[in-house]
Amino acid sequence: MSPPETSPRIDVIAVGAHPDDVEIGCGGTLAKLAEQGYRVGIVDLTDGEPTPASPGPDVRLAEARRAAELLGVHERVTLELPNRRLMDGFDERVALAKVFRRWRPRLVLGLGDRTPMASPDHWQAMQITDAAVFYSRLTKWDQHFDGLPTHRIDGQLYYSLSFYTLEPPVVGDTFVVDIGTTLDKKLSAIRAYETQFPPEKQQIFERVEAMNRWFGHTAGFAAGERLASPRAIGVTDLMASLRLAD
């Protein structure tokens, strides 16, 4: 269901193709932002159904709501786009841009690359998100957006779902977010998807934790998530940015 036009602003929105994408890719970052007092939201472009072990969309949506609660997410929206057949198109771009116009985020996090041997929906989601960030601010197009006012999104970052390569995303400059205090919340949120991670798929948790520990250790944190920026990230206070300030 679409949020009402009068909804309070969401500071950060993370977009995934399916419920559990955001949790795996940047759940620790969202949980940390929520702890820091920011209002955070998730948009799932599809309900993720059908999937082999799920009895249906109601169960999957209940798992998504529980995962959001565990991360401290304030709002979660599921668009009615088709799982397994997700394609970047005009209607899909507009559907997501309407959410951006309603919630007015300052920052959008989205999928950052293809996922070979996994769902092609992820690559389509990246293109839809990129376009929707742009469409959100376009004037003289009111007939496509239900009269919602334009909104300029000033920040955009990418997260990755790649578990089989150590190569960074190809979309921009990478950096590591400290999730040492929220890694447990992230893992708990992923575990909320019991239908997606039955006993035979429990290795996902070791894999996610190992990658987040490794990313964190490279930056001097207990755990971290690697994000990428399509724009260069500037530094004003060099010593503070390097955590060398008194």
Backbone bond lengths (Angstrom), bond angles and torsions (degrees), N, CA, C in turn:
res aa  C-N    CA-C-N  psi(-1)  N-CA   C-N-CA  omega(-1)  CA-C   N-CA-C  phi
1 M - - - 1.463 - - 1.518 109.44 -
2 S 1.317 116.51 136.23 1.451 120.01 -179.25 1.520 110.25 -72.86
3 P 1.338 117.59 141.74 1.456 120.81 177.82 1.518 110.29 -69.30
4 P 1.335 118.82 152.33 1.465 120.97 179.61 1.512 111.57 -69.03
5 E 1.321 115.81 156.92 1.457 120.57 -177.68 1.528 111.75 -62.45
6 T 1.334 117.24 -27.02 1.458 120.93 -175.93 1.529 112.95 -87.75
7 S 1.333 117.61 8.81 1.458 120.19 -178.30 1.523 111.65 -60.46
8 P 1.331 116.81 144.02 1.466 119.10 175.43 1.520 110.62 -61.00
9 R 1.302 114.82 152.19 1.452 120.25 -177.82 1.524 111.08 -64.31
10 I 1.342 115.17 142.25 1.462 122.57 172.20 1.528 107.57 -103.13
11 D 1.325 117.26 127.82 1.464 120.25 -177.03 1.523 112.45 -71.18
12 V 1.339 116.42 -41.85 1.464 121.71 -174.36 1.522 108.96 -133.88
13 I 1.323 116.82 130.30 1.457 122.01 174.41 1.523 109.15 -121.18
14 A 1.331 116.12 129.51 1.462 121.86 174.23 1.528 108.28 -107.27
15 V 1.325 116.24 135.68 1.460 122.12 -175.63 1.520 109.72 -114.26
16 G 1.329 116.21 133.62 1.458 121.74 174.83 1.511 110.70 -130.33
17 A 1.316 116.20 160.45 1.459 119.68 175.41 1.520 110.72 -73.94
18 H 1.347 116.83 -36.10 1.458 122.30 -175.57 1.528 109.51 -136.92
19 P 1.332 117.50 154.78 1.458 119.20 169.28 1.534 109.20 -57.65
20 D 1.274 116.80 129.29 1.477 131.96 -179.49 1.523 112.42 105.73
21 D 1.356 119.38 -17.95 1.471 120.55 177.19 1.524 111.21 -59.69
22 V 1.319 116.11 -50.05 1.464 120.41 -176.45 1.526 110.50 -65.48
23 E 1.330 116.88 -41.99 1.461 120.05 -179.58 1.519 110.58 -58.22
24 I 1.328 116.68 -45.36 1.460 120.83 -177.82 1.529 111.22 -70.13
25 G 1.323 117.05 -41.62 1.456 120.84 -173.20 1.511 115.43 -80.66
26 C 1.337 117.05 -39.33 1.480 118.58 -175.10 1.523 112.13 -149.36
27 G 1.333 116.95 26.37 1.459 119.67 -178.90 1.508 113.93 -61.27
28 G 1.330 117.09 -36.47 1.460 119.98 178.91 1.513 112.23 -65.86
29 T 1.330 115.90 -37.18 1.463 120.31 178.46 1.521 110.75 -66.57
30 L 1.330 117.41 -43.38 1.464 120.21 178.31 1.525 111.11 -62.30
31 A 1.333 116.02 -43.03 1.462 119.15 179.51 1.524 111.30 -62.34
32 K 1.323 116.81 -38.95 1.465 120.03 179.24 1.521 111.09 -67.60
33 L 1.328 116.58 -42.37 1.462 119.61 177.42 1.526 111.08 -60.98
34 A 1.331 116.33 -39.95 1.463 119.63 177.92 1.521 110.86 -63.85
35 E 1.335 116.55 -41.27 1.468 120.13 177.52 1.520 111.40 -62.98
36 Q 1.328 116.73 -31.04 1.464 121.10 -179.18 1.528 112.43 -81.85
37 G 1.317 117.08 0.58 1.454 120.63 174.07 1.520 115.39 99.34
38 Y 1.320 118.08 4.28 1.460 120.36 177.84 1.526 110.14 -84.31
39 R 1.313 115.19 148.70 1.462 120.76 174.22 1.522 108.23 -86.91
40 V 1.324 115.87 122.98 1.461 120.51 -175.14 1.522 110.16 -121.96
41 G 1.328 115.43 150.40 1.451 120.99 -179.72 1.522 111.34 -140.77
42 I 1.324 115.15 162.73 1.458 122.62 177.58 1.524 108.48 -127.76
43 V 1.329 116.43 137.57 1.457 122.25 170.69 1.521 108.05 -118.46
44 D 1.319 116.52 120.75 1.457 122.32 172.09 1.524 106.88 -98.90
45 L 1.316 116.84 122.47 1.466 119.55 -177.52 1.520 111.86 -69.22
46 T 1.332 117.56 -28.68 1.462 122.48 176.76 1.522 108.64 -131.64
47 D 1.345 115.88 169.13 1.463 118.84 175.68 1.523 111.95 -87.69
48 G 1.354 116.45 1.18 1.452 120.45 176.30 1.519 114.90 78.25
49 E 1.323 117.47 3.20 1.461 120.59 -177.47 1.522 111.42 -107.19
50 P 1.336 116.86 146.55 1.464 127.34 6.35 1.521 112.46 -84.39
51 T 1.314 115.82 152.47 1.463 122.32 168.44 1.524 108.10 -133.27
52 P 1.333 118.41 155.71 1.464 121.05 -169.69 1.519 115.39 -56.81
53 A 1.335 118.89 -41.68 1.464 120.58 -170.95 1.520 113.85 -100.79
54 S 1.323 117.95 0.94 1.458 120.50 -176.75 1.523 110.79 -94.40
55 P 1.336 117.86 135.57 1.466 119.99 177.81 1.523 113.73 -74.48
56 G 1.326 117.45 -11.42 1.458 119.21 178.38 1.510 112.51 156.82
57 P 1.350 116.35 172.83 1.461 120.84 -174.56 1.519 114.22 -63.52
58 D 1.332 118.69 -29.82 1.465 119.40 -179.24 1.524 111.07 -62.84
59 V 1.320 116.50 -40.46 1.465 120.29 179.10 1.518 110.40 -68.17
60 R 1.313 116.34 -43.72 1.477 120.48 -179.96 1.533 110.45 -62.52
61 L 1.324 117.27 -40.87 1.463 119.86 179.45 1.524 111.46 -67.74
62 A 1.323 116.69 -35.56 1.470 119.71 176.35 1.524 110.27 -64.55
63 E 1.326 116.76 -40.24 1.466 120.04 176.14 1.518 110.68 -62.21
64 A 1.331 117.07 -40.43 1.471 121.15 -180.00 1.521 111.00 -64.79
65 R 1.317 116.52 -40.41 1.470 119.24 178.38 1.527 110.69 -64.13
66 R 1.326 116.69 -41.65 1.459 120.32 178.91 1.526 111.01 -64.54
67 A 1.327 117.16 -42.60 1.459 120.53 178.36 1.525 111.04 -60.83
68 A 1.326 116.72 -42.00 1.461 120.52 179.37 1.526 111.38 -62.50
69 E 1.329 115.92 -40.57 1.468 119.95 177.99 1.517 111.04 -61.55
70 L 1.320 116.60 -41.56 1.463 120.50 -178.44 1.528 111.85 -65.45
71 L 1.332 117.09 -31.72 1.467 121.07 178.92 1.530 112.72 -83.75
72 G 1.319 117.29 -13.91 1.463 120.20 -175.42 1.512 113.19 83.94
73 V 1.332 116.53 20.20 1.470 121.45 -179.56 1.523 109.47 -70.60
74 H 1.326 116.11 138.14 1.457 121.14 -175.53 1.527 113.37 -85.93
75 E 1.314 117.32 -35.42 1.463 120.60 -179.02 1.526 109.28 -142.51
76 R 1.331 115.44 143.76 1.460 120.56 174.09 1.529 108.37 -135.25
77 V 1.324 115.65 129.65 1.461 122.55 -177.90 1.522 108.41 -120.77
78 T 1.320 116.86 134.65 1.456 121.93 175.20 1.525 108.63 -114.97
79 L 1.318 116.75 118.32 1.459 120.49 177.67 1.531 110.19 -81.93
80 E 1.301 115.92 158.28 1.471 120.79 -176.15 1.522 111.25 -95.33
81 L 1.332 115.68 51.56 1.462 121.33 176.82 1.531 108.28 -99.01
82 P 1.331 118.46 154.82 1.461 120.78 -170.09 1.529 114.32 -83.82
83 N 1.318 115.83 124.29 1.453 120.98 171.90 1.529 109.81 -63.87
84 R 1.332 115.44 146.75 1.464 124.28 179.90 1.529 112.90 71.69
85 R 1.320 117.44 -17.41 1.463 121.58 179.27 1.530 110.95 -124.65
86 L 1.316 115.61 21.88 1.460 119.70 -179.94 1.522 109.60 -66.61
87 M 1.319 115.39 127.82 1.458 121.09 -179.68 1.528 109.57 -135.02
88 D 1.309 115.00 142.24 1.457 120.73 175.10 1.530 108.94 -71.57
89 G 1.311 115.92 115.12 1.457 120.82 178.58 1.520 110.17 -150.39
90 F 1.308 115.85 174.03 1.459 120.10 -175.37 1.527 111.57 -60.37
91 D 1.322 118.06 -47.98 1.463 120.96 -177.69 1.524 111.16 -62.39
92 E 1.323 116.85 -39.14 1.467 120.82 179.29 1.528 110.69 -65.71
93 R 1.308 116.68 -41.53 1.465 120.65 178.21 1.523 111.38 -62.79
94 V 1.319 116.01 -44.07 1.467 120.60 -179.25 1.530 110.57 -65.27
95 A 1.335 117.18 -41.15 1.462 120.25 -179.06 1.526 111.11 -57.80
96 L 1.332 117.37 -43.07 1.462 120.18 179.10 1.520 111.22 -74.16
97 A 1.307 117.35 -38.95 1.466 120.11 179.04 1.528 111.23 -61.49
98 K 1.330 117.73 -33.33 1.472 120.12 176.10 1.523 110.85 -61.45
99 V 1.341 116.27 -40.05 1.458 119.37 177.57 1.519 110.25 -63.36
100 F 1.319 117.51 -43.04 1.463 120.88 178.38 1.528 110.56 -61.96
101 R 1.311 117.35 -41.01 1.467 119.93 -179.67 1.529 111.30 -66.54
102 R 1.317 117.10 -34.54 1.466 119.73 178.83 1.526 111.91 -72.74
103 W 1.324 116.52 -44.76 1.457 120.31 -172.80 1.524 113.47 -90.76
104 R 1.326 117.84 -20.03 1.463 123.63 173.52 1.537 113.52 56.09
105 P 1.327 118.50 53.56 1.471 120.38 -178.63 1.525 112.38 -68.62
106 R 1.319 115.32 151.32 1.466 121.41 171.94 1.518 110.88 -85.37
107 L 1.333 116.01 -30.43 1.464 122.25 -176.50 1.519 109.45 -135.84
108 V 1.336 116.15 138.30 1.464 122.09 175.05 1.524 108.90 -121.48
109 L 1.325 116.61 131.28 1.453 122.93 173.68 1.524 108.20 -108.79
110 G 1.324 116.60 132.41 1.450 119.82 -179.32 1.512 111.76 -141.01
111 L 1.319 115.49 168.20 1.462 121.14 176.91 1.519 110.60 -59.45
112 G 1.349 115.53 145.27 1.445 119.29 -169.60 1.505 117.72 -116.33
113 D 1.336 118.93 6.22 1.460 116.68 -178.70 1.519 109.11 -176.56
114 R 1.323 115.49 173.29 1.452 121.42 172.09 1.527 110.40 -66.86
115 T 1.330 115.78 158.93 1.456 121.06 174.66 1.531 107.71 -128.26
116 P 1.340 117.48 80.51 1.458 120.56 -179.12 1.524 112.19 -54.55
117 M 1.314 116.23 138.46 1.464 124.78 -179.18 1.527 112.13 70.72
118 A 1.328 116.70 9.53 1.459 122.09 172.21 1.534 107.20 -128.13
119 S 1.308 117.02 -168.66 1.465 120.38 -171.09 1.530 112.55 -63.06
120 P 1.344 117.47 129.76 1.464 120.28 173.60 1.517 112.38 -70.08
121 D 1.335 116.68 -12.08 1.472 119.60 176.74 1.524 111.44 -58.79
122 H 1.333 117.38 -30.38 1.462 120.49 -176.78 1.526 110.96 -62.18
123 W 1.317 116.83 -43.63 1.469 120.67 179.67 1.526 110.76 -66.47
124 Q 1.319 116.71 -40.49 1.463 120.46 177.49 1.527 110.15 -63.54
125 A 1.336 116.51 -38.48 1.466 120.46 179.69 1.518 111.49 -63.16
126 M 1.315 116.83 -37.38 1.464 119.58 177.78 1.524 110.51 -60.46
127 Q 1.330 116.22 -46.07 1.459 119.77 -177.76 1.533 111.67 -67.91
128 I 1.326 116.39 -38.70 1.465 120.21 177.58 1.521 110.29 -62.54
129 T 1.331 116.28 -43.50 1.466 120.43 -178.26 1.524 111.07 -65.82
130 D 1.325 116.81 -45.64 1.472 119.85 177.87 1.521 110.64 -55.52
131 A 1.334 116.37 -46.46 1.456 120.54 -177.61 1.522 111.24 -67.65
132 A 1.330 117.41 -39.50 1.458 120.58 -177.71 1.526 111.98 -66.76
133 V 1.325 116.75 -34.93 1.473 119.36 174.84 1.525 109.73 -59.49
134 F 1.316 116.48 -40.45 1.466 121.30 178.93 1.532 111.06 -72.27
135 Y 1.322 116.86 -45.61 1.464 120.35 -178.56 1.528 112.03 -62.27
136 S 1.327 116.65 -29.28 1.458 120.31 -176.25 1.527 112.20 -58.64
137 R 1.323 116.92 -29.20 1.466 119.66 -174.73 1.530 114.15 -101.56
138 L 1.325 118.13 -1.18 1.457 120.01 -172.52 1.523 111.92 -76.35
139 T 1.309 116.08 129.59 1.462 122.35 177.76 1.536 110.23 -88.48
140 K 1.338 115.31 170.84 1.467 123.15 175.94 1.533 111.95 58.87
141 W 1.336 115.46 37.14 1.464 121.52 179.91 1.515 109.85 -142.59
142 D 1.325 116.25 25.92 1.465 121.01 -171.00 1.519 113.03 -58.80
143 Q 1.325 118.02 -29.40 1.464 120.53 -176.28 1.522 112.82 -64.19
144 H 1.324 117.05 -18.83 1.467 120.44 -179.47 1.529 113.02 -92.18
145 F 1.329 117.91 -10.86 1.459 120.76 -169.99 1.521 113.49 -123.47
146 D 1.310 116.85 26.39 1.467 122.03 175.83 1.528 112.25 55.00
147 G 1.324 116.57 29.76 1.454 120.17 178.55 1.510 114.85 75.56
148 L 1.331 117.74 6.99 1.465 120.17 179.79 1.527 109.51 -68.27
149 P 1.324 117.74 139.36 1.466 119.72 -178.99 1.517 111.68 -67.71
150 T 1.308 116.15 154.48 1.463 120.61 177.56 1.525 110.35 -66.14
151 H 1.317 115.57 154.75 1.458 121.00 177.71 1.519 109.65 -146.21
152 R 1.320 116.53 126.14 1.456 121.55 177.61 1.527 110.16 -92.35
153 I 1.315 116.13 124.38 1.470 122.90 177.25 1.520 107.40 -94.72
154 D 1.307 116.85 119.25 1.465 120.60 -173.07 1.527 113.63 -87.23
155 G 1.339 118.06 -20.53 1.454 119.93 -177.00 1.522 112.05 -131.00
156 Q 1.332 116.41 138.07 1.454 121.86 176.50 1.520 109.30 -141.13
157 L 1.337 116.38 133.71 1.454 122.49 178.61 1.528 109.45 -133.89
158 Y 1.337 114.93 161.81 1.457 121.13 179.73 1.524 110.87 -118.63
159 Y 1.335 115.21 143.23 1.459 121.24 170.66 1.523 108.74 -117.95
160 S 1.322 116.63 163.54 1.457 121.26 -174.03 1.524 111.07 -120.25
161 L 1.334 115.74 147.76 1.464 122.05 172.73 1.522 111.37 -113.16
162 S 1.307 116.78 18.16 1.463 120.50 -177.67 1.521 110.47 -83.84
163 F 1.342 116.01 123.91 1.454 121.33 179.05 1.524 112.40 -110.92
164 Y 1.310 117.50 -1.41 1.461 119.89 -169.18 1.525 113.65 -116.86
165 T 1.304 116.51 12.76 1.448 120.01 176.46 1.522 109.04 -148.34
166 L 1.313 115.83 150.63 1.455 120.89 175.48 1.517 111.50 -96.55
167 E 1.338 116.75 -0.03 1.447 119.83 178.80 1.526 110.02 -70.64
168 P 1.327 118.07 137.77 1.466 120.26 179.21 1.522 111.00 -71.13
169 P 1.331 117.50 162.19 1.460 120.57 175.01 1.524 110.45 -56.18
170 V 1.309 116.67 151.72 1.470 121.11 -176.19 1.524 112.22 -93.05
171 V 1.315 117.66 7.92 1.460 120.06 -169.81 1.526 114.18 -94.25
172 G 1.309 119.32 -4.65 1.461 117.65 -179.29 1.515 112.79 168.13
173 D 1.322 115.34 -162.23 1.460 122.46 -178.95 1.528 109.33 -83.45
174 T 1.326 116.92 132.19 1.454 120.61 -176.00 1.524 111.72 -98.40
175 F 1.311 114.34 155.39 1.458 122.21 174.80 1.520 107.53 -154.17
176 V 1.323 116.61 168.61 1.461 121.92 -174.94 1.525 109.60 -116.89
177 V 1.322 115.16 131.01 1.472 122.03 174.92 1.521 108.36 -95.79
178 D 1.315 117.14 132.57 1.459 122.71 178.77 1.533 109.54 -72.39
179 I 1.337 116.94 113.35 1.468 120.23 176.05 1.527 110.44 -120.71
180 G 1.325 115.02 28.17 1.452 118.84 -179.25 1.520 113.29 -57.29
181 T 1.331 117.17 -33.70 1.464 120.44 -178.45 1.521 112.95 -90.64
182 T 1.329 117.81 -6.85 1.469 119.80 -176.25 1.530 113.28 -123.76
183 L 1.326 117.86 4.87 1.463 119.64 178.88 1.523 111.33 -59.20
184 D 1.329 117.40 -41.15 1.463 119.86 179.85 1.522 111.30 -62.40
185 K 1.331 116.61 -39.06 1.466 119.76 177.36 1.529 110.31 -63.27
186 K 1.317 116.32 -41.45 1.457 120.61 179.21 1.522 110.53 -60.65
187 L 1.322 117.22 -49.12 1.462 120.53 -178.51 1.529 111.08 -63.93
188 S 1.324 116.78 -37.38 1.464 119.98 177.59 1.522 110.90 -64.86
189 A 1.332 116.24 -38.90 1.459 119.93 179.50 1.524 110.96 -65.45
190 I 1.328 117.24 -39.38 1.467 119.63 177.34 1.527 109.99 -66.43
191 R 1.325 116.74 -39.10 1.470 120.16 179.53 1.524 112.02 -64.70
192 A 1.326 117.26 -20.53 1.466 119.94 177.81 1.521 111.86 -61.21
193 Y 1.336 117.11 -21.71 1.465 121.16 179.15 1.530 109.78 -88.01
194 E 1.317 115.59 70.46 1.461 120.57 -176.08 1.522 111.73 -63.90
195 T 1.327 117.58 -32.48 1.462 119.43 -179.70 1.520 111.78 -71.27
196 Q 1.313 117.39 -25.58 1.458 120.72 -177.05 1.522 112.73 -89.80
197 F 1.324 116.68 -24.10 1.460 120.43 -175.99 1.529 110.39 -128.56
198 P 1.342 116.27 69.12 1.467 120.87 176.17 1.522 110.13 -69.12
199 P 1.319 117.71 177.66 1.478 120.13 -175.76 1.521 114.88 -50.90
200 E 1.322 117.60 -37.20 1.469 119.11 -177.47 1.526 112.90 -72.72
201 K 1.335 118.09 -7.24 1.461 121.21 178.99 1.529 112.38 -115.88
202 Q 1.313 117.40 19.05 1.456 120.59 -177.12 1.525 113.25 -66.66
203 Q 1.328 117.61 -15.40 1.465 119.54 179.34 1.525 111.98 -63.88
204 I 1.332 117.09 -17.47 1.461 120.04 179.09 1.518 111.05 -58.84
205 F 1.327 117.21 -35.25 1.463 119.96 -176.20 1.526 111.25 -71.48
206 E 1.315 117.34 -40.42 1.461 119.66 175.45 1.526 110.41 -63.90
207 R 1.309 115.93 -39.91 1.464 120.57 -178.13 1.524 110.91 -65.27
208 V 1.336 116.73 -47.32 1.460 120.37 179.82 1.527 110.48 -62.91
209 E 1.332 116.68 -46.82 1.460 119.03 -179.12 1.519 111.63 -62.84
210 A 1.330 117.06 -41.77 1.462 119.95 -179.42 1.522 111.10 -62.07
211 M 1.339 116.66 -43.66 1.464 119.34 179.84 1.518 110.95 -65.11
212 N 1.330 117.21 -42.81 1.453 119.71 -179.24 1.525 112.02 -68.50
213 R 1.328 116.97 -34.14 1.465 119.32 174.85 1.530 110.17 -66.00
214 W 1.310 116.12 -42.32 1.465 119.93 -178.94 1.524 111.09 -65.24
215 F 1.339 117.28 -47.71 1.461 120.00 177.51 1.524 110.57 -57.85
216 G 1.338 115.81 -43.25 1.452 119.17 -179.42 1.514 112.31 -63.09
217 H 1.316 116.62 -45.83 1.463 120.29 -177.36 1.529 111.80 -63.27
218 T 1.335 117.50 -32.80 1.460 118.52 177.98 1.525 112.10 -63.59
219 A 1.335 116.11 -23.86 1.466 120.33 -178.64 1.519 112.64 -108.07
220 G 1.321 116.99 5.02 1.454 120.06 178.90 1.512 114.30 86.26
221 F 1.350 117.79 19.18 1.460 122.67 178.57 1.527 109.50 -110.93
222 A 1.319 115.39 162.90 1.461 119.51 175.12 1.522 111.16 -68.89
223 A 1.317 117.13 -32.25 1.462 122.77 177.84 1.518 108.00 -158.34
224 G 1.316 115.71 153.27 1.460 119.07 -178.64 1.514 112.34 -155.20
225 E 1.316 115.43 161.60 1.457 122.37 172.39 1.517 108.53 -117.84
226 R 1.329 115.54 132.85 1.455 119.80 179.71 1.517 109.40 -90.64
227 L 1.322 115.51 121.86 1.455 122.79 176.88 1.524 108.63 -115.84
228 A 1.318 115.82 164.24 1.458 120.90 179.28 1.519 109.77 -129.87
229 S 1.328 115.51 143.25 1.457 121.67 178.65 1.522 109.61 -113.40
230 P 1.345 117.62 130.59 1.463 119.30 177.02 1.520 112.81 -71.87
231 R 1.320 116.32 -11.20 1.461 121.71 176.66 1.521 109.27 -119.59
232 A 1.319 116.35 149.73 1.461 120.24 177.29 1.525 110.11 -59.85
233 I 1.322 115.84 142.29 1.454 121.27 178.85 1.518 108.19 -98.98
234 G 1.309 116.37 118.59 1.459 120.88 -178.17 1.518 112.70 -87.72
235 V 1.299 116.26 155.36 1.460 123.06 -179.28 1.518 109.25 -119.95
236 T 1.326 116.86 126.51 1.463 121.54 175.94 1.526 110.53 -97.27
237 D 1.321 116.54 -49.01 1.465 121.94 178.57 1.525 107.73 -105.01
238 L 1.313 117.82 94.01 1.451 122.32 -174.33 1.511 112.00 -60.68
239 M 1.325 118.48 -46.20 1.461 121.98 -176.87 1.537 111.23 -64.19
240 A 1.322 116.58 -41.64 1.457 119.77 178.62 1.520 110.81 -67.30
241 S 1.320 116.34 -38.83 1.464 119.97 -179.75 1.523 110.69 -64.97
242 L 1.326 117.13 -32.62 1.465 121.34 177.52 1.521 112.28 -88.51
243 R 1.332 115.79 4.86 1.476 123.49 -179.13 1.522 111.21 57.86
244 L 1.349 113.92 41.39 1.468 120.72 178.20 1.511 112.17 -111.87
245 A 1.351 116.36 0.00 1.460 119.17 -178.89 1.518 110.23 -74.18
246 D 1.352 116.19 153.18 1.457 121.95 179.27 1.526 109.91 -67.66
